[in-house]
Each structure stands twice: as structure tokens, then as C-alpha cells.
Amino acid sequence: MIMKILILDTCAIVKFFIDERGSETVRYLADNRTKLGLNLSVSIFARLEFEKLLWKKAAYKQLTTSKVKNIIERANGYFSDIFRIRDTYPIPDFKVGHPMEYEQMIKKHGLSIGQNDRDVWHLMCAHNYLGCFGLAGESLPHIVTSDKNFKKIIEAEGYGVIDPEEVSPKDLQKKWT
């Protein structure tokens, strides 16, 4: 079995805990990770951004304060057991190409610091932390996201995308089992 490495962005993590379009697919990935040979990872930045996004939903009355607290409490176990938190810096003895630099990516994709740059950290996690193992093909890190602009950047950098709003669990079953 080929190990498939998936990086979940913040919105994908939220889909695991809150019912919304794409939740079924994200939950399928998490629930069947062993059977499918998946390594689910999140950037350290996504872990921090996750709570901020939940509190923002509470501020806009999309979630109650008690629901946010419950999700955050439940999430702690998931972040230690299922969604492995990864750094964005390269591991020593980097094997594939060159480490990805934040400023380089901002410039390359015409992003603005503090506005639309947060997804670069997820991509840097895939490239710098997990790409160091020299994986290719089906094992190449894929990023789980529904963000249309981020998907363009991911694909331009040569990584795979799984959009949980466009791919069903049945589609993944056909592809990976």
C-alpha cells in the first residue's frame, strides 16, 4: 500500500467538526485513514487559525459560545491522535528540490502579506516538512481544501488537491481501494 500524505487546511479541519458542504468527505478521510493508507497532517498555523475561525463564527452568531468551547475541547484529542501538527520549516537533509521560502511564494503568486497570504503556510508545510521524504506520484502530498484561489496556487506548485466539496467519499473509495 502506498502511503498518501494529506495536508488539511483550516477550512477542511472545520468541516470535520461542523456540518457543512464537504464534511462527509473530510470525515471519511479521517475515519478511514488507516484503511486507505493516509497520513493526515496540518500545519502548525492551521492549528492556531482553527480556533480563531471558530470564535469568528461565534461572533457572527453562526455558532454558540458553548458549541465553540465543546469543539475546541474535542479537537485537542484529534490534533494529537489524528491530525498530526507539522512545522513549516524544512527537516534537515532536505531531499527534493529546495526549501520553499515564504517571501518567495508571496511574490511568485502576487499575494499580499496579512491579506491573502495565510495559505502559503499550508503549502510550505507540504513542501518543506513532508516533501523532504522524496515522495512522488500517489504519495506526493495533497492538500485538502475548498478554497478556489488556494487550489490554483497548489496546482501551480505541482501538488495534488482534494476538494471535499467536489469529491465524494465514493469517488475516493474508487480511486484508493
N, C-alpha and C positions, 0 to 999 in steps of 0.2 A: 504494500500500500504506500502510495506517495503521500508525504505529509504536505498539507496545504496550509499556508500561513495567511491568516486574515487579520487585517488591522481594522478595527471598528472605529469610525469617527464618533463624535459626541452624539449626533442625532441618531445614529444606529444604536448606541447604548441606551438612549432614551426610549427608543422603540421596544427594547426588551422589557422595560419596566412599565410603560404606559401604552395602552391600546390606541394605536393609530395605524394608518396605512403603512404596511411593511412590517408590522410587529410579528406577524405569523412567521415570516421568513427569518427574521433575526432570532426568534425563539427556537425555530427549527435548527438553525446553525448551532446555537448553544446547547440545546438538548441532545443533539446527535453528533457532537464534536468528536467523540471517541470513535464511534462507528464510521464516520466519514474521514477520519484521519486529519482533523483540524486542530490548529494551534490558534486560539483566539487571543489577540493582543490589542492593547490600547496604548496610546502614547500617554505619558505622564500628564501632558497638557490636557488631554481629553478627560482624564480622571478629575482634574480640577474644574474644568469647564462644565462637566456634567452637573455638579451641584449648583453652580451658578445658573445654569439653564433651568433647572427645576424651580429655584427660587424666583426666577423671572416669570415662569408660568404661574406661580402663586400670586405674584404681584399683579398679573393681568387677569386674575380670578379664573384661570384655566385649571388650577389645582388648588386644593385647600392646604393650609399650612400643615395640618396633621398628616395629610397624604404625602407631602414632600418629606416630612420627617420619617415616615414609615419607609418610603422608598430609599432614602439615604441610609437608614439603618440596615435594610435588607441588602443594599448594594455593597456594603463593606465586605460581606462574605463572598459575593460574586467577584469582586475585584481581587480578592486573594486566591480564589479557587478556580474561576472560570475565565475571566477577562484579565489576562496577565498584563500588568503595567510594565511598559518598556520605556527606556530612555530614548532621547532623540540623538544622542551623541554616538559616534562610531565605536564599535568594540575594537580593542587593539588587534592588530593583524588583519585589518580590513582586506577582504579578498576580491571584491568585484568593483572595478572602476575606481572612482574617487568618492570620498565622503561628500554628501550634499551639504551645502552651506546655505544658511538662512537668507543672507543678503543677496546671494546669487539667485536664489529661487524667486525672491521678491521682484528683482529686476527682470529676470527672464520672462516672468509671466505677467508683468505690468500690474503688480499688486501694490497696495498702499499699507504701510505699517499702521496698525491699530484699526484698520477698516476691514479689509478682506484678506488678511494675512494668516489667520489662525489655522487654516487647513494645511499650510506649509508644514506645521509641526507634525501632523499626522503622516504626511508624506515623508518627512525626514526620519520619522520612526521606522517606517517600512524600509527605506533605503539604507539609512545608517546603522540601525540596530539589527534588523533581520536580513538585509541584503548582504551582510558581511559573510554569510554562510555559503555564498556562491550558488544559491539555488536558481533554477531556471525552469521554464515551462510551467507545468501544473503546480510546481512548488513555489513559483515566483510569488512574492507577497501580493495579495489582492487587498484592496481597500473596500470596506463595506460602507457605502454612503448613498444618499439620495440627492445630494447637493449637485445640481446640474453644472455649475461653474467649476466645482472641485473635480467632478468627473472628467472634464476636459483637460485639466492640468494632470491628473493621474495618467490618463491615456497618453498625453503628450510626453510624459516621462517614461512610458513603456511598462507601466504596471497595470494589472487587471483591476476591474471594477465589478463589484456585485451591488446592484441597486435593489434593495429589498422591496421597493415599491414596484419594480418591474419584473423581478424574478420570483417565482413561487417556490415553495418547498418541493413541489413535484418536479419542477424544472431542475433543481439542484440534485434531486434523487436520481433523475435520469442521467445527469452529467457525471455524478461522482460515485454511484454504487454499481 
